[in-house]
Each structure stands twice: as structure tokens, then as C-alpha cells.
Amino acid sequence: MNHQSADAEVARPRRRVSNVDESRAVIISAAAECFMRKGLDKATIDDIADEVGSTKGRVYHHFRSKNAIFFAVYRRAMELCFEAVEPVFASDSPAAQRLEGMAHAHAMVMMEHLPFQRGIRSGVEMYLHGSTTAAERETLTELIGIRDEYERLFRRVLEDGVADATLEVDDVPIVGRAILGALNGLTDWYRPRTGESGAEREAIARSLTRTVLNGVVRR
Amino acid sequence: MNHQSADAEVARPRRRVSNVDESRAVIISAAAECFMRKGLDKATIDDIADEVGSTKGRVYHHFRSKNAIFFAVYRRAMELCFEAVEPVFASDSPAAQRLEGMAHAHAMVMMEHLPFQRGIRSGVEMYLHGSTTAAERETLTELIGIRDEYERLFRRVLEDGVADATLEVDDVPIVGRAILGALNGLTDWYRPRTGESGAEREAIARSLTRTVLNGVVRR
């Protein structure tokens, strides 16, 4: 278990984070909540300022538009995924074991950072349909590139599993999408219960991981 | 193969469909295309009329609002799912075999009726966030009920598989969602290639089905 007491929190040496970074992080987090609750199209800068308990001015001090905030939410959502999954991908274990760890870690990120992950699911679609500026489309293309790079981690572990004979994969891109689809579905149906424990989320992640790794047909 | 010649089409006794039903079906189908192409929020009744090659008046003759058309698209999308999957569910085979057939049939519906299936994925969410009337919310609740009923077919076959010992399932609702998530992901990433054959779609459906049934870990 990784719970820290308040004292440990104070004693622990902290990464140096500027006040600007902290302000931005607070706004990004509040925006993710608003996007989840009201929908990306309906949420306003006012809603985000209310969620932060701040003024619209403070929000505009850091971001020039709602689109800019959405892009920051997207970027953070992908960072959270990479931070959880990349170390497992890069470990020395056989591919089947790495895939198991990656699937579990991905499922946990979906649940523990639900507003971030949920906000970005439908968002890109909406922006691609919408009237974006050339600069915004460039940012979107970059963000989609980051997402593709993340998806490639799963393809690469599947290829590694074919190579080390721990996995059986007939079509790497499609199987990769099946696995991520099964896990990403969490953003559609998972809602934390009041008082839910980390152990309950772990159990959900284990069931999903077992399904994508072992299937359901009795051996 | 089930291709019918034009003659066979003429000779075959047809289900009696009124002109009103046919007009409605054409509008619903055009609307599904528009929702996919422009996004649900951006598509207008004008776009739908253009797609049909008709006037706005004709569209309004059949539907009182864009919301009403969206609901009809949703209803039809679910009918298409039930038509493909329910007969397999109701067959006499062992549960593992029925699940295989159901997953394959569901994947094929996602691909062959992509505009319908894609339109409804983000739609309900948007309408729940949006400003709907009491009557509309009632319809939405009914439609979500239909979707839940569909999901129950998958849960029931999983339960049957535990009973007839052809499937190994630790948590029926979560495994059901993993399976549908893996298949529904198609609406995010599948786009038909120009000149794509039915055989190519069958191959995609088989890869997905094999993944959700057998997993990827080498036995």
C-alpha cells in the first residue's frame, strides 16, 4: 500500500514545481472534471473558473481559450498513460508478463484518472468536426501522434510476444485494438462508487486483464 | 454466399412496406451518414435533406426535430444488432460456440452499418448533457433500456457458459463489458477501404472474436 501520512508528505523531498506549473495543473484538473460533467461542448471557461474557485481572468492568464485547455487535458491524460505503462513495457520480463502488467496499469489509469481519460475520448472527434484554426489542427495532429505512439507500445509487446513465443497473435494491429478497446471501455461504463477502495479497482483491472490475456473459453 | 440477382429480387415475395416507412428509412439512413460525417451536434436538418436529395419540408413531414431523427437512428442501430445477434444467442449450441457466433455477428454489424453504430456511440452522452425535454429524456431512457437488454444477451451467454462448463468467467458483467468494448472499438478505428471486400471484414471480425474468446497468451 502506498498511502503516505501528512508528516511523510512534508518530510519527503519534493520535485521543484513552479507556482505557474501548479496553477496550470489545478486548472487542467478542474477542466477535466467540467468536461466530464457537462460535456466538452457545453462546459465554459466560467464553469472551469468556478470549479477552481477562481476568476475567469486567472484562467485566461494561463490559457487563451477552452480549446487550449482541452489540449492541455489531452496532453496530461496521455502523460499519465505513458508514466504508468512505459516502465512495464521497458522491463526485462517475457512479453506475456509485460502485456499483463501493461493492461493492468492502463486499466488502473482509466479508473484513477477517469475525468482526464473520459474527456479526451470524444474530444478529438468533436474538434476534428468543428471549426478549428490551422494552429489548433496542428496541435491536434501532434496529440493524435502521441496517442498513436502509445498504441504502438501495445503493438510492440505483441510483436515481442510472437518473437519470444509467449503470445499467439494473428494480426498485431487488430489484436492491439481489441485489447485497448476492452480496457478503454472503462471510460464508458466505469463510475466510482462512493467509498470505493483501491482493492475494488484492482479487482476490476484484474478481470479485464485476464479476459484480454486468456479469453473466456475454458482450456 | 447470399447475393441475389435482380430477377430473384423481383420474384421474391417482399415484406409489405408502406411508402411512409420507406421514406422514413431513407431519411434515417441519410441522417446516420450526416451524423458520422459532420458530428451529431454540427449536422443540421438541411444537411440531412441534402443527403436525401429532398427538401427540409419532406424531412419535417416525418420527424419533428433533429433529436427525433437521432432517436430513430438509435432505434434502428439497436434493431440491426438484435437482428444479427439474437438468433445466434437463441440457438441450441454450447455457450462457447454461441458466444463466438454472437461476437462475430456483432463485429460484422459494427462494420456493415458503421454510420448507425458510430452515430449512437457518443450521441446519448451528448443528449444527456444537453437540454432535452421531458419527453425526450423519456425516449432516451427507453433507448438506453434497449441497449442494456442487448448487453444482457452477452451476459446471459456467459452465464450459460459457466453452467455448461464451456466458458471460464470470473465476473460476468465485467467480462461482458470487456468483450463488447473490444468489439465496439471498431466504431472508433474501423474505416472501410475503397473496394474493400466482405471477406476482409470477415477476417477482421475473426481476429477480434478470437482475441476475446481465446485471449493472446500461448496455451
Interface residues (C-beta under 8 A of the other chain):
Chain A: K38 G39 D41 K42 A96 L99 S122 E125 M126 H129 G130 L158 G161 A165 T166 L167 E168 V169 D170 D171 I174 V175 R177 A178 I179 L180 G181 A182 L183 N184 G185 L186 D188 W189 A203 I204 S207 L208 R210 T211 V212 L213 N214 G215 V216 V217 R218 R219
Chain B: K38 G39 D41 K42 A96 L99 S122 E125 M126 H129 G130 L158 G161 A165 T166 L167 E168 V169 D170 D171 I174 V175 R177 A178 I179 L180 G181 A182 L183 N184 G185 L186 D188 W189 A203 I204 S207 L208 R210 T211 V212 L213 N214 G215 V216 V217 R218 R219
